[in-house]
């Protein structure tokens, strides 16, 4: 008879979680689970352990590694990063898109690091407001930019699936650091950019002519030939 191998921590965790899910389902539906439902506790345990709460096993500070050979002071923005998180109030998901921006003070990181940061921080129990703030703060602490901004647009199952609430619409939250806190004009511009509503740049008319160029053209029209 072969000796039984000791269970790994992950195996023990999954077994304990599956037992808890089994008891939860038994209490929720009022009877023992059987048939196809008998395999549900194990599936649920793996989903929560390996995916939905995987962010607790990652260090967000290790994700935003600055590029040693690159320096910049120009705006970096990434819109439409898809995410799924879990509301800490009802253990139901909310999902949508994250829009991030930072104004470097020299230090920049690889663009691919931003979706990795979103995935790390979103795979935890929280409310949308806290996720928004954590993303902005991690950008600020990891890269020390002149300013960081985060806008999240999300739909919440805890609002739409409970009772007779029906569709809950989209929840929009924002968080800022640095110049975007101090300067309302900069804050307004970065929100418009991240939400895809940016208008013409200051000093530029529709059609691409600057005010100075437009004035010169009008002056030429008025001048005698």
Helices and strands as residue ranges (DSSP letters): H 9-29, G 35-39, H 40-47, I 48-52, G 54-57, G 60-62, E 75-87, E 93-103, H 112-122, E 125-126, H 128-143, E 147-156, H 157-160, E 171-178, H 179-182, H 184-194, H 211-222
